[in-house]
Amino acid sequence: MGFDLEWVRERVPGRRVEWFDSVDSTMTVAARMAREGCASGSLAVADAQTAGIGRHGHSWHSEAGAGLYVSIVLRVPVDAAGLPVLMVALGLAAQEAMVKTAGLEADLRWPNDVLINGKKCAGILAQIESDAVIAGIGINVNHTTFPKEIEPLATSLRLAGARKISREELLVALAEEIGEYLRVLADEGAEAILRLFANASSYAEGRRVRVEQDGSVIEGMTCGLDHAGFLRVRLDDGKETKIVTGGVRPA
């Protein structure tokens, strides 16, 4: 089914929305748009990606016509130290947009995964480009199958039981929710975003997890996020460690 670009543009007035049938990655397009001086809130959206980008250089499965693959240019006063909290805010926005559009319960796994029934349904990536932040969000919407290597770990809104979801409605909801959570961050500060994440994520506290980082593996109980937005894990010997990077999975 085609994508109704004009319907989207009517519902996000004042925003630049660039649509591509196929692109290597919406992140690279949005980065170029940012360098050209586009306004905050500008969107790069694709029907398919040939080289979708995930965290740590991983690829994002981007089946044509099935998912929402979007990057948004945000001109917000955030430096590298503020990216973790911004990532949390973006995760909350994606979770809320998915819940409102699909009517399904969703969970957040630090730092960038939105889960349904324990499987990954969406991922978020953020990076600084010039004087802007580029936020890339991939949501599995109407996928019915996945490659064998990720099939046990991935799901889509459709596979999770939602009706056939309109990607246009989901994109508009996502843009609105990102704006709302950025308003919370600007008006109420990082602590408000961290509190919201703690309430929305089963991984934030009291969850036994396994973390792979720098070739090593640790296990322990999550004990909340620190003030900078990093996950805290209490090891079995009682010591607490801060997770800066690494894949967090249930132990």
N, C-alpha and C positions, 0 to 999 in steps of 0.2 A: 504494500500500500504506500502511495506517495506521501510526502510530507507537505502539509499546508503551511508554507512559509508566511503567506500574507495574513493568515489567521493569527499566527504567533505575533507578527509585527504589530497588528492592531491591538493586541492585548499587552504589549510591552512598549507603549509609545515613548518615543524619545531615545530608544536604544538602537544601536547599530547591531543588526543580526546578519551575519554572513553564513550562507548555507553552501555545503559542498556535497555532491553525490558521493565522492570518494576523495580522501586526502590521506597523506602519510600519518599525520597526527594533528588534532585540533590545537594541541599545545603549541606547536611550531607556528601555526597560523595566528593564534592569539598573541604570541610573542611578537610576531611581525607587526600586527595591528597596534600593539602597545608602543613599539618603537616608532611607528608612524604618527603617534600622538592621539589615538582614538580615545573617546571618553570612557570614564569608568562605567562598568556595566555592559560594555560591548561584548557580544557573544559570537563565538565561532562554533558552528554545529555541523556535523557530518552524518550522512547516511551510513557510511562505512569508513573505517580506518585501515590502512595497510600496514601501519607501524604504530599502533596505539601504545602509549607509554604508561607503564605502571611504576610503582616505587622501586628504587634500587636497580633501574634499568630493565625491569621485567616488562614483558609485553602485556597488552590488554586485548583479550579476544573481542573483536569488533565485527560481528556478523552483520552484513548489509541488511538494512531495513528492520532489524530486530531490537536494537538497543538505542539508548540516548547517549551520544558521545558529544560532549560540549566542553568548551573552555571559555572562561569569562575573565575579562580584564578588570581588575579591581585597583583603583587608585586610592589606596588607604595608607595611613601612616604606620606601616609595619616593616620592621627590619628583620634580619635573619633570626634574631632572638625571639621575635614575636610570632614567627611562623607556626610553632606548635599549637598555640592557642587559636590562631586563625584556622588551622586545620580542624581543630575540634569544633569550631563554630560552623565550618563548612559541612562537617559530618552531621551535625545537628540539623542543618538546613536540608540536606539530602534526605535524612531520615524522615523529617516532617513532611517534605513534599511527597515522598513515596507513600507514607501512611495516608495522607489526605487524598491522594489520587487513586491508590489501589485498595485502601481499606484493610491493609494487612499490618500486623504487628512487626516491628523491626527493631533490631538490637544494634548497638555500636561497639565495635572492637577497636581499641586504640591501636594505631593512631588514625587509620583512614578507611576502615571497612564498615559497611552497613550490611548486616546479616539478616536473613529471614530463615527461621527454622535451623539456625546454626550454620547456614551456608552463605557464602559471600554473594551479595546481589548488587553491590555498588562499591566503587573505590574512588578515593579523592587524592589528588596530587596538587601541591602548590609550590611555586618557585618564584623568585624575584627576577623581574626583567626590567632593567632600567629603573624608572621611578614607579613601577607598578608591580602588582602580584598577579601572576597567571594561575588561575585555579582550574584544574582539569577534573571533570567528573564523568565517570562512565557508569551507566546504570543498565543492568540486564533487564529488559522490559518484556519482549515477546519471544525470547528464545525458547525453543522446545528441546534443543539438544546442545551439548557442549563437547569439545574435543576430549578424548578419553583421559588425557593427563590432568584435566581440571574438573572433569565430570563429578567426582566425589565431593568436591569443595565448592562448587558453584551452583547457583540457582537463578531463576528469573522471577519477575512478578507473576508471569503467566504460569510457570511451573509451580509456584507457591500457592496457586489457587485463585488469582485475580482474574477478572474478565479481561478480554483483550484491551489493553491499556493504550490510550492515545498518547503518543510521544509528545505531541504538541501541548496537551494539557499538562503533562508532567514537566515539560520545559518551562512553561509559564509559572507553574507552582514553584519550581526550583528557583527561578529568578526572584520571585517574590520572597521566598523564605531566606535566601541568601541576604537580600536587603534587610529583612527583619532581624536576623541574627547579627549582622554587622552593626545595625542600630543599637542592639543590646550591648555589643562589645564597646562601641563608642560612648554610649551614655552611661553604662553601668560598670564597665571595666571587665578585665579578664576573670575576676573572681565570679562574676555572675555566669559567664560562659562555662566555667569549670563546675559550678554547682549544677547547672542544667545537664552537663554531660554525666555527672555522677548519678543523677536521677534517671537518665535515659539509657545507661549502659550497664549490662550485667557484668562487664569486665572491669569496671572501674575499681571495685573494692570487694574483697572476699571471694575472689575467683582464683582457683589454682591454675597457673599457666606455665607453659614451657616457652622459653624465649631463645631463639637462635640469633647469635650476634658474633661477628668476627671469628667465625669458625668454632665457637664454643656454644654450649647449651646450659641454661640455668633453669631451675624450677623454683616456684614459690607462690605465695599468695599475694594478689594485688592489694594495695592499701592506698588507693586514691592517686590523684595527680598532684604534682607539686605546683607551685605558683607560676612556673613557666610553661606548664602544660605537658610535662613529661610524666610517664607512668612510673609509680613507685611499686617495687616488689619486695616483699619480706622473704628472705631465703629461709631454708629449714633450720639454719643455725641461729636464726633470730636477727641476722644483719639485714639492713635495708639497702637496696640498690636502686639507682635511677636508670630507667630504660630510655636511652636517647634514640637508638635505632635498633632495628631487628624485628623479626616476625613474631608476633604474639599469638599463641595458639592454646587451646585448652589442654591441660596436662592429662 
